Amino acid sequence: MTDKQRILGIDPGSRLTGFGVLDFQGDTPAYVASGTVASMDGAFAERLRQIFDSVSGIVLEYQPDIVVVESVFMHKNAGSALKLGHARSAAICATFEHNVDVFEYAPREIKQAVVGTGAATKEQVQHMVVSILNLGGTPAPDAADALAAALCHGNQRRIHARLGSGNAIAGQR
């Protein structure tokens, strides 16, 4: 596989949403950008608008081929899980007008792909992201999680291509 593909990873949160952009040339990931979108001010609906507008701007700026979003996991607090689900939806909806495929991975799946264990800590994810991408500094935890999501999909796409089942992961438009 020698094609080039740009992947945007998103780690959604109701207050902080991480993003990470990687280019894959064949099997090799290359860091493009990462950061955190802060949506801490205002009413909840306004924070969702900030997430939507920011993710839409990121997609417009970096023109990814694929967007990967971390799926919702159950919090101890149902209200927190619901807010996370809304933030996630705002981020996903922001990609719709840009005609990109959207894939989802569970947090444990992402950690397993990048660290080797689904129970990895945020610090372990950060360490492995820095190591795999040969970064000069450590990204914020939410940005590292987003980069890990992009790495996870990059690894999955390579595996499926080698197995001859490149369409095995169903994307959503």
MDTraj code that builds the backbone (N, CA, C; nanometers):
import mdtraj as md
import numpy as np

residues = "MET THR ASP LYS GLN ARG ILE LEU GLY ILE ASP PRO GLY SER ARG LEU THR GLY PHE GLY VAL LEU ASP PHE GLN GLY ASP THR PRO ALA TYR VAL ALA SER GLY THR VAL ALA SER MET ASP GLY ALA PHE ALA GLU ARG LEU ARG GLN ILE PHE ASP SER VAL SER GLY ILE VAL LEU GLU TYR GLN PRO ASP ILE VAL VAL VAL GLU SER VAL PHE MET HIS LYS ASN ALA GLY SER ALA LEU LYS LEU GLY HIS ALA ARG SER ALA ALA ILE CYS ALA THR PHE GLU HIS ASN VAL ASP VAL PHE GLU TYR ALA PRO ARG GLU ILE LYS GLN ALA VAL VAL GLY THR GLY ALA ALA THR LYS GLU GLN VAL GLN HIS MET VAL VAL SER ILE LEU ASN LEU GLY GLY THR PRO ALA PRO ASP ALA ALA ASP ALA LEU ALA ALA ALA LEU CYS HIS GLY ASN GLN ARG ARG ILE HIS ALA ARG LEU GLY SER GLY ASN ALA ILE ALA GLY GLN ARG".split()
xyz = np.array([
    [0.0855, -0.1180, 0.0000],
    [0.0000, 0.0000, 0.0000],
    [0.0897, 0.1238, 0.0000],
    [0.0839, 0.2016, -0.1041],
    [0.1693, 0.3191, -0.1147],
    [0.0890, 0.4481, -0.1219],
    [-0.0392, 0.4388, -0.1051],
    [-0.1214, 0.5592, -0.1154],
    [-0.1015, 0.6496, 0.0051],
    [-0.1260, 0.7770, -0.0176],
    [-0.1176, 0.8746, 0.0914],
    [-0.2582, 0.9025, 0.1413],
    [-0.2723, 0.9052, 0.2713],
    [-0.4027, 0.9311, 0.3300],
    [-0.3851, 1.0203, 0.4528],
    [-0.4697, 1.1226, 0.4632],
    [-0.4674, 1.2122, 0.5799],
    [-0.5810, 1.1728, 0.6727],
    [-0.5458, 1.1515, 0.7997],
    [-0.6428, 1.1089, 0.8998],
    [-0.6488, 1.2126, 1.0111],
    [-0.7702, 1.2560, 1.0426],
    [-0.7957, 1.3461, 1.1554],
    [-0.8548, 1.2644, 1.2681],
    [-0.7858, 1.2598, 1.3810],
    [-0.8383, 1.1944, 1.5009],
    [-0.9010, 1.2984, 1.5910],
    [-1.0136, 1.2609, 1.6532],
    [-1.0831, 1.3519, 1.7447],
    [-1.1108, 1.2798, 1.8751],
    [-1.0710, 1.3427, 1.9850],
    [-1.1016, 1.2949, 2.1202],
    [-1.2023, 1.3937, 2.1790],
    [-1.3328, 1.3620, 2.1669],
    [-1.4344, 1.4601, 2.2061],
    [-1.4469, 1.4752, 2.3576],
    [-1.4807, 1.5969, 2.3975],
    [-1.5080, 1.6263, 2.5374],
    [-1.5958, 1.7493, 2.5451],
    [-1.6755, 1.7589, 2.6496],
    [-1.7666, 1.8728, 2.6597],
    [-1.6938, 2.0017, 2.6972],
    [-1.5717, 1.9906, 2.7491],
    [-1.4935, 2.1098, 2.7823],
    [-1.3638, 2.1193, 2.7008],
    [-1.3014, 2.0058, 2.6743],
    [-1.1799, 2.0012, 2.5939],
    [-1.1942, 1.8922, 2.4885],
    [-1.1753, 1.9270, 2.3633],
    [-1.1791, 1.8313, 2.2536],
    [-1.0418, 1.8309, 2.1884],
    [-0.9784, 1.7141, 2.1888],
    [-0.8471, 1.7027, 2.1275],
    [-0.8590, 1.6696, 1.9804],
    [-0.7626, 1.7171, 1.9018],
    [-0.7562, 1.6787, 1.7610],
    [-0.6120, 1.6494, 1.7240],
    [-0.5955, 1.5595, 1.6274],
    [-0.4631, 1.5241, 1.5790],
    [-0.4720, 1.4867, 1.4320],
    [-0.3811, 1.5395, 1.3524],
    [-0.3808, 1.5152, 1.2082],
    [-0.2513, 1.4432, 1.1717],
    [-0.2670, 1.3288, 1.1029],
    [-0.1523, 1.2502, 1.0576],
    [-0.1658, 1.2212, 0.9092],
    [-0.0535, 1.2204, 0.8398],
    [-0.0487, 1.1733, 0.7022],
    [0.0128, 1.0340, 0.7047],
    [-0.0523, 0.9407, 0.6374],
    [0.0028, 0.8065, 0.6221],
    [0.0481, 0.7918, 0.4781],
    [0.1754, 0.7655, 0.4608],
    [0.2304, 0.7312, 0.3300],
    [0.2650, 0.5832, 0.3394],
    [0.1789, 0.4996, 0.2818],
    [0.1953, 0.3562, 0.3003],
    [0.1775, 0.3225, 0.4472],
    [0.2790, 0.2595, 0.5056],
    [0.2730, 0.2193, 0.6464],
    [0.3255, 0.3253, 0.7429],
    [0.3746, 0.4361, 0.6909],
    [0.4456, 0.5327, 0.7740],
    [0.3599, 0.6540, 0.8085],
    [0.3356, 0.6750, 0.9408],
    [0.2619, 0.7949, 0.9809],
    [0.3554, 0.9146, 0.9942],
    [0.3060, 1.0311, 0.9572],
    [0.3803, 1.1558, 0.9739],
    [0.2901, 1.2574, 1.0433],
    [0.3435, 1.3186, 1.1456],
    [0.2703, 1.4202, 1.2216],
    [0.2483, 1.5437, 1.1352],
    [0.1252, 1.5962, 1.1389],
    [0.0919, 1.7199, 1.0686],
    [0.0590, 1.8292, 1.1702],
    [-0.0349, 1.8010, 1.2612],
    [-0.0779, 1.9020, 1.3583],
    [-0.1569, 1.8346, 1.4696],
    [-0.1675, 1.9035, 1.5812],
    [-0.2541, 1.8584, 1.6912],
    [-0.2822, 1.9771, 1.7812],
    [-0.3822, 1.9595, 1.8649],
    [-0.4166, 2.0653, 1.9582],
    [-0.5425, 2.0326, 2.0349],
    [-0.5888, 2.1309, 2.1062],
    [-0.7069, 2.1158, 2.1897],
    [-0.8016, 2.2313, 2.1644],
    [-0.9285, 2.1985, 2.1489],
    [-1.0339, 2.2976, 2.1346],
    [-1.0974, 2.3152, 2.2720],
    [-1.0907, 2.4358, 2.3251],
    [-1.1512, 2.4632, 2.4549],
    [-1.2929, 2.5157, 2.4347],
    [-1.3866, 2.4564, 2.5064],
    [-1.5263, 2.5011, 2.5013],
    [-1.5791, 2.5086, 2.6440],
    [-1.5140, 2.5923, 2.7231],
    [-1.5442, 2.5963, 2.8658],
    [-1.6384, 2.7084, 2.9063],
    [-1.6595, 2.8042, 2.8183],
    [-1.7408, 2.9197, 2.8558],
    [-1.8821, 2.9078, 2.8004],
    [-1.9751, 2.9664, 2.8719],
    [-2.1122, 2.9748, 2.8225],
    [-2.1976, 2.8548, 2.8575],
    [-2.3216, 2.8630, 2.8119],
    [-2.4176, 2.7552, 2.8346],
    [-2.3748, 2.6328, 2.7541],
    [-2.4296, 2.5182, 2.7897],
    [-2.3904, 2.3938, 2.7252],
    [-2.4134, 2.3979, 2.5737],
    [-2.5261, 2.4525, 2.5310],
    [-2.5542, 2.4617, 2.3872],
    [-2.4487, 2.5474, 2.3165],
    [-2.4035, 2.6525, 2.3813],
    [-2.2998, 2.7377, 2.3214],
    [-2.1664, 2.6625, 2.3145],
    [-2.1364, 2.5816, 2.4143],
    [-2.0130, 2.5013, 2.4104],
    [-2.0185, 2.4011, 2.2955],
    [-2.1363, 2.3420, 2.2718],
    [-2.1517, 2.2494, 2.1595],
    [-2.1296, 2.3214, 2.0264],
    [-2.1774, 2.4442, 2.0168],
    [-2.1556, 2.5237, 1.8957],
    [-2.0059, 2.5509, 1.8766],
    [-1.9351, 2.5782, 1.9855],
    [-1.7902, 2.6012, 1.9766],
    [-1.7195, 2.4757, 1.9239],
    [-1.7597, 2.3587, 1.9717],
    [-1.7008, 2.2327, 1.9242],
    [-1.7310, 2.2158, 1.7756],
    [-1.8571, 2.2340, 1.7386],
    [-1.8988, 2.2200, 1.5988],
    [-1.8186, 2.3139, 1.5080],
    [-1.8153, 2.4409, 1.5431],
    [-1.7459, 2.5398, 1.4603],
    [-1.5959, 2.5113, 1.4524],
    [-1.5355, 2.4743, 1.5645],
    [-1.3913, 2.4476, 1.5666],
    [-1.3556, 2.3251, 1.4838],
    [-1.4303, 2.2163, 1.5006],
    [-1.4013, 2.0943, 1.4240],
    [-1.4254, 2.1189, 1.2755],
    [-1.5300, 2.1923, 1.2418],
    [-1.5554, 2.2263, 1.1018],
    [-1.4370, 2.3038, 1.0439],
    [-1.3839, 2.3976, 1.1197],
    [-1.2680, 2.4756, 1.0757],
    [-1.1429, 2.3897, 1.0597],
    [-1.1239, 2.2949, 1.1503],
    [-1.0085, 2.2045, 1.1428],
    [-1.0183, 2.1176, 1.0180],
    [-1.1376, 2.0652, 0.9907],
    [-1.1574, 1.9823, 0.8709],
    [-1.1334, 2.0659, 0.7453],
    [-1.1825, 2.1880, 0.7444],
    [-1.1630, 2.2766, 0.6294],
    [-1.0145, 2.3078, 0.6088],
    [-0.9436, 2.3337, 0.7175],
    [-0.8015, 2.3693, 0.7084],
    [-0.7137, 2.2518, 0.6653],
    [-0.7350, 2.1352, 0.7242],
    [-0.6437, 2.0225, 0.7013],
    [-0.6918, 1.9227, 0.5953],
    [-0.8173, 1.9319, 0.5523],
    [-0.8695, 1.8492, 0.4434],
    [-0.8391, 1.6996, 0.4608],
    [-0.8834, 1.6386, 0.5732],
    [-0.8562, 1.4961, 0.5922],
    [-0.9384, 1.4097, 0.4966],
    [-0.8860, 1.2911, 0.4692],
    [-0.9596, 1.1921, 0.3913],
    [-1.0538, 1.1133, 0.4818],
    [-1.0120, 1.0978, 0.6069],
    [-1.0857, 1.0179, 0.7049],
    [-1.0850, 1.0902, 0.8382],
    [-1.1961, 1.0800, 0.9102],
    [-1.2049, 1.1316, 1.0462],
    [-1.2312, 1.0128, 1.1385],
    [-1.1552, 1.0061, 1.2470],
    [-1.1693, 0.8990, 1.3449],
    [-1.2085, 0.9627, 1.4774],
    [-1.3167, 0.9121, 1.5354],
    [-1.3685, 0.9683, 1.6599],
    [-1.3708, 0.8598, 1.7664],
    [-1.3235, 0.8955, 1.8838],
    [-1.3316, 0.8024, 1.9963],
    [-1.4779, 0.7883, 2.0362],
    [-1.5226, 0.6651, 2.0526],
    [-1.6627, 0.6420, 2.0885],
    [-1.6855, 0.6687, 2.2370],
    [-1.8115, 0.6784, 2.2745],
    [-1.8490, 0.7063, 2.4126],
    [-1.8253, 0.5822, 2.4969],
    [-1.7710, 0.6033, 2.6146],
    [-1.7595, 0.4950, 2.7100],
    [-1.8415, 0.5334, 2.8317],
    [-1.8830, 0.4368, 2.9090],
    [-1.9705, 0.4650, 3.0219],
    [-1.8925, 0.5262, 3.1375],
    [-1.9347, 0.6424, 3.1764],
    [-1.8791, 0.7090, 3.2938],
    [-1.9496, 0.6560, 3.4177],
    [-1.8920, 0.6856, 3.5323],
    [-1.9601, 0.6537, 3.6578],
    [-2.0860, 0.7376, 3.6708],
    [-2.0822, 0.8557, 3.6084],
    [-2.1926, 0.9497, 3.6153],
    [-2.2642, 0.9522, 3.4796],
    [-2.3905, 0.9149, 3.4789],
    [-2.4673, 0.9110, 3.3538],
    [-2.4764, 1.0490, 3.2888],
    [-2.4843, 1.1541, 3.3682],
    [-2.4906, 1.2904, 3.3147],
    [-2.3642, 1.3259, 3.2379],
    [-2.2487, 1.2834, 3.2873],
    [-2.1220, 1.3089, 3.2177],
    [-2.1174, 1.2338, 3.0857],
    [-2.1643, 1.1096, 3.0854],
    [-2.1668, 1.0303, 2.9623],
    [-2.2584, 1.0954, 2.8589],
    [-2.3704, 1.1487, 2.9036],
    [-2.4637, 1.2144, 2.8128],
    [-2.4007, 1.3397, 2.7516],
    [-2.3335, 1.4200, 2.8343],
    [-2.2667, 1.5402, 2.7834],
    [-2.1562, 1.5028, 2.6850],
    [-2.0813, 1.3971, 2.7144],
    [-1.9775, 1.3512, 2.6238],
    [-2.0385, 1.3082, 2.4901],
    [-2.1524, 1.2411, 2.4969],
    [-2.2217, 1.1995, 2.3747],
    [-2.2644, 1.3185, 2.2902],
    [-2.3109, 1.4241, 2.3555],
    [-2.3495, 1.5455, 2.2821],
    [-2.2273, 1.6101, 2.2169],
    [-2.1169, 1.6169, 2.2900],
    [-1.9943, 1.6763, 2.2356],
    [-1.9448, 1.5952, 2.1164],
    [-1.9510, 1.4657, 2.1290],
    [-1.9112, 1.3756, 2.0222],
    [-1.9972, 1.3970, 1.8976],
    [-2.1271, 1.4093, 1.9194],
    [-2.2201, 1.4330, 1.8085],
    [-2.1919, 1.5664, 1.7402],
    [-2.1621, 1.6694, 1.8184],
    [-2.1299, 1.8002, 1.7598],
    [-2.0063, 1.7897, 1.6715],
    [-1.9058, 1.7157, 1.7180],
    [-1.7827, 1.6986, 1.6402],
    [-1.8099, 1.6201, 1.5124],
    [-1.8865, 1.5126, 1.5215],
    [-1.9170, 1.4309, 1.4033],
    [-1.9999, 1.5110, 1.3032],
    [-2.1017, 1.5804, 1.3504],
    [-2.1872, 1.6591, 1.2601],
    [-2.1075, 1.7673, 1.1873],
    [-2.0024, 1.8175, 1.2493],
    [-1.9193, 1.9203, 1.1866],
    [-1.8455, 1.8673, 1.0641],
    [-1.8363, 1.7354, 1.0495],
    [-1.7653, 1.6776, 0.9340],
    [-1.8575, 1.6539, 0.8153],
    [-1.9882, 1.6555, 0.8350],
    [-2.0827, 1.6131, 0.7315],
    [-2.0730, 1.6919, 0.6018],
    [-2.0589, 1.8218, 0.6094],
    [-2.0556, 1.9014, 0.4866],
    [-1.9218, 1.8912, 0.4135],
    [-1.8257, 1.8204, 0.4711],
    [-1.6925, 1.8093, 0.4108],
    [-1.6698, 1.6768, 0.3384],
    [-1.7714, 1.5911, 0.3350],
    [-1.7663, 1.4669, 0.2587],
    [-1.6447, 1.3797, 0.2932],
    [-1.6287, 1.3493, 0.4209],
    [-1.5227, 1.2585, 0.4658],
    [-1.5867, 1.1375, 0.5332],
    [-1.5179, 1.0245, 0.5266],
    [-1.5651, 0.9059, 0.5975],
    [-1.5332, 0.9206, 0.7451],
    [-1.6255, 0.8752, 0.8300],
    [-1.6081, 0.8833, 0.9747],
    [-1.6059, 0.7417, 1.0308],
    [-1.5048, 0.7136, 1.1120],
    [-1.4911, 0.5841, 1.1774],
    [-1.4872, 0.6053, 1.3281],
    [-1.5294, 0.5039, 1.4026],
    [-1.5313, 0.5116, 1.5483],
    [-1.4529, 0.3951, 1.6068],
    [-1.3825, 0.4232, 1.7154],
    [-1.3117, 0.3194, 1.7896],
    [-1.3341, 0.3430, 1.9382],
    [-1.3478, 0.2361, 2.0121],
    [-1.3624, 0.2440, 2.1571],
    [-1.2292, 0.2865, 2.2184],
    [-1.2334, 0.3566, 2.3303],
    [-1.1090, 0.3988, 2.3958],
    [-1.0137, 0.2813, 2.4219],
    [-1.0661, 0.1684, 2.4651],
    [-0.9810, 0.0510, 2.4920],
    [-0.9138, 0.0005, 2.3643],
    [-0.9861, 0.0060, 2.2517],
    [-0.9310, -0.0362, 2.1228],
    [-0.8143, 0.0531, 2.0817],
    [-0.8314, 0.1831, 2.1011],
    [-0.7272, 0.2800, 2.0656],
    [-0.6039, 0.2578, 2.1518],
    [-0.6233, 0.2438, 2.2817],
    [-0.5112, 0.2210, 2.3726],
    [-0.4393, 0.0907, 2.3397],
    [-0.5160, -0.0129, 2.3098],
    [-0.4576, -0.1424, 2.2729],
    [-0.3704, -0.1285, 2.1486],
    [-0.4184, -0.0556, 2.0494],
    [-0.3461, -0.0403, 1.9226],
    [-0.2170, 0.0389, 1.9389],
    [-0.2168, 0.1371, 2.0300],
    [-0.1025, 0.2275, 2.0411],
    [-0.0064, 0.1875, 2.1538],
    [-0.0623, 0.1433, 2.2660],
    [0.0207, 0.1124, 2.3824],
    [0.0424, -0.0382, 2.3997],
    [-0.0559, -0.1161, 2.3567],
    [-0.0453, -0.2607, 2.3732],
    [-0.1338, -0.3147, 2.4828],
    [-0.2023, -0.2245, 2.5541],
    [-0.2981, -0.2650, 2.6560],
    [-0.4153, -0.1675, 2.6556],
    [-0.5357, -0.2215, 2.6651],
    [-0.6545, -0.1382, 2.6673],
    [-0.6728, -0.0614, 2.7964],
    [-0.5923, -0.0938, 2.8966],
    [-0.6028, -0.0274, 3.0267],
    [-0.4939, 0.0781, 3.0464],
    [-0.4322, 0.1235, 2.9376],
    [-0.3226, 0.2213, 2.9461],
    [-0.3702, 0.3535, 3.0063],
    [-0.2788, 0.4203, 3.0748],
    [-0.3082, 0.5525, 3.1312],
    [-0.2876, 0.6594, 3.0240],
    [-0.3372, 0.7795, 3.0520],
    [-0.3169, 0.8916, 2.9590],
    [-0.1673, 0.9180, 2.9393],
    [-0.0897, 0.9050, 3.0455],
    [0.0542, 0.9280, 3.0375],
    [0.1210, 0.8248, 2.9463],
    [0.0775, 0.7002, 2.9540],
    [0.1333, 0.5961, 2.8668],
    [0.0979, 0.6229, 2.7205],
    [-0.0253, 0.6679, 2.6961],
    [-0.0657, 0.7021, 2.5594],
    [0.0211, 0.8175, 2.5083],
    [0.0388, 0.9204, 2.5895],
    [0.1227, 1.0334, 2.5496],
    [0.2637, 0.9861, 2.5144],
    [0.3214, 0.9030, 2.6004],
    [0.4575, 0.8534, 2.5795],
    [0.4694, 0.7784, 2.4470],
    [0.3743, 0.6893, 2.4193],
    [0.3808, 0.6097, 2.2974],
    [0.3570, 0.6947, 2.1723],
    [0.2671, 0.7918, 2.1808],
    [0.2432, 0.8812, 2.0677],
    [0.3716, 0.9579, 2.0345],
    [0.4392, 1.0100, 2.1372],
    [0.5662, 1.0813, 2.1166],
    [0.6693, 0.9876, 2.0537],
    [0.6766, 0.8653, 2.1032],
    [0.7743, 0.7681, 2.0537],
    [0.7449, 0.7255, 1.9092],
    [0.6207, 0.6899, 1.8812],
    [0.5835, 0.6425, 1.7469],
    [0.6015, 0.7518, 1.6421],
    [0.5620, 0.8743, 1.6768],
    [0.5674, 0.9848, 1.5808],
    [0.6982, 1.0640, 1.5872],
    [0.7863, 1.0248, 1.6812],
    [0.9151, 1.0916, 1.6973],
    [0.8981, 1.2425, 1.7161],
    [0.8090, 1.2791, 1.8078],
    [0.7799, 1.4200, 1.8335],
    [0.8862, 1.4815, 1.9244],
    [0.9090, 1.6094, 1.9073],
    [1.0063, 1.6813, 1.9891],
    [0.9525, 1.7217, 2.1248],
    [0.8210, 1.7182, 2.1420],
    [0.7586, 1.7545, 2.2687],
    [0.6385, 1.6657, 2.2930],
    [0.5802, 1.6812, 2.4100],
    [0.4657, 1.5992, 2.4472],
    [0.3363, 1.6770, 2.4263],
    [0.2455, 1.6246, 2.3436],
    [0.1176, 1.6938, 2.3239],
    [0.0314, 1.6853, 2.4495],
    [-0.0635, 1.7763, 2.4615],
    [-0.1598, 1.7734, 2.5719],
    [-0.2306, 1.6379, 2.5712],
    [-0.2793, 1.5928, 2.6870],
    [-0.3428, 1.4603, 2.6938],
    [-0.4544, 1.4389, 2.5915],
    [-0.5418, 1.5375, 2.5715],
    [-0.6524, 1.5215, 2.4771],
    [-0.6020, 1.5175, 2.3324],
    [-0.4995, 1.5960, 2.3021],
    [-0.4401, 1.5931, 2.1682],
    [-0.3697, 1.4598, 2.1445],
    [-0.3010, 1.4075, 2.2462],
    [-0.2347, 1.2768, 2.2337],
    [-0.3376, 1.1668, 2.2107],
    [-0.4508, 1.1738, 2.2794],
    [-0.5563, 1.0747, 2.2587],
    [-0.6106, 1.0816, 2.1158],
    [-0.6230, 1.2019, 2.0616],
    [-0.6706, 1.2186, 1.9241],
    [-0.5687, 1.1633, 1.8246],
    [-0.4402, 1.1897, 1.8487],
    [-0.3355, 1.1334, 1.7635],
    [-0.3356, 0.9813, 1.7720],
    [-0.3610, 0.9287, 1.8918],
    [-0.3683, 0.7828, 1.9104],
    [-0.4843, 0.7244, 1.8305],
    [-0.5969, 0.7946, 1.8260],
    [-0.7118, 0.7484, 1.7475],
    [-0.6752, 0.7414, 1.5995],
    [-0.6047, 0.8432, 1.5497],
    [-0.5614, 0.8435, 1.4100],
    [-0.4625, 0.7296, 1.3846],
    [-0.3702, 0.7058, 1.4776],
    [-0.2757, 0.5950, 1.4636],
    [-0.3485, 0.4610, 1.4624],
    [-0.4486, 0.4470, 1.5486],
    [-0.5269, 0.3240, 1.5553],
    [-0.5903, 0.2943, 1.4198],
    [-0.6538, 0.3935, 1.3613],
    [-0.7171, 0.3704, 1.2313],
    [-0.6127, 0.3432, 1.1233],
    [-0.5024, 0.4150, 1.1266],
    [-0.3960, 0.3908, 1.0298],
    [-0.3478, 0.2465, 1.0365],
    [-0.3332, 0.1939, 1.1577],
    [-0.2925, 0.0539, 1.1748],
    [-0.4006, -0.0407, 1.1246],
    [-0.5262, -0.0121, 1.1560],
    [-0.6370, -0.0980, 1.1132],
    [-0.6481, -0.1014, 0.9614],
    [-0.6336, 0.0121, 0.8986],
    [-0.6461, 0.0167, 0.7524],
    [-0.5355, -0.0625, 0.6867],
    [-0.4146, -0.0594, 0.7436],
    [-0.3029, -0.1381, 0.6891],
    [-0.3301, -0.2871, 0.7042],
    [-0.3813, -0.3267, 0.8185],
    [-0.4104, -0.4680, 0.8439],
    [-0.5152, -0.5184, 0.7461],
    [-0.6232, -0.4425, 0.7307],
    [-0.7309, -0.4851, 0.6405],
    [-0.6852, -0.4879, 0.4950],
    [-0.5989, -0.3952, 0.4568],
    [-0.5473, -0.3946, 0.3202],
    [-0.4610, -0.5184, 0.2958],
    [-0.3812, -0.5562, 0.3948],
    [-0.2961, -0.6746, 0.3799],
    [-0.3772, -0.8030, 0.3753],
    [-0.4902, -0.8034, 0.4449],
    [-0.5756, -0.9213, 0.4451],
    [-0.6690, -0.9243, 0.3246],
    [-0.6648, -0.8177, 0.2458],
    [-0.7519, -0.8124, 0.1279],
    [-0.8942, -0.7748, 0.1610],
    [-0.9156, -0.7159, 0.2781],
    [-1.0504, -0.6769, 0.3187],
    [-1.0521, -0.5280, 0.3514],
    [-1.0067, -0.4483, 0.2574],
    [-0.9944, -0.3039, 0.2778],
    [-1.1243, -0.2343, 0.3141],
    [-1.2383, -0.2945, 0.2834],
    [-1.3662, -0.2332, 0.3166],
    [-1.4288, -0.2964, 0.4402],
    [-1.3510, -0.3700, 0.5174],
    [-1.4061, -0.4430, 0.6316],
    [-1.4548, -0.3498, 0.7422],
    [-1.3969, -0.2319, 0.7505],
    [-1.4420, -0.1366, 0.8509],
    [-1.5400, -0.0440, 0.7818],
    [-1.6618, -0.0427, 0.8261],
    [-1.7665, 0.0363, 0.7588],
    [-1.7585, 0.1809, 0.8037],
    [-1.7334, 0.2710, 0.7106],
    [-1.7347, 0.4140, 0.7398],
    [-1.8756, 0.4683, 0.7305],
    [-1.8936, 0.5865, 0.7841],
    [-2.0244, 0.6511, 0.7801],
    [-2.0067, 0.7865, 0.7160],
    [-2.1016, 0.8246, 0.6359],
    [-2.0984, 0.9600, 0.5781],
    [-2.2064, 1.0413, 0.6407],
])
top = md.Topology()
chain = top.add_chain()
for i, resn in enumerate(residues, 1):
    res = top.add_residue(resn, chain, resSeq=i)
    for name in ("N", "CA", "C"):
        top.add_atom(name, md.element.get_by_symbol(name[0]), res)
traj = md.Trajectory(xyz[None], top)
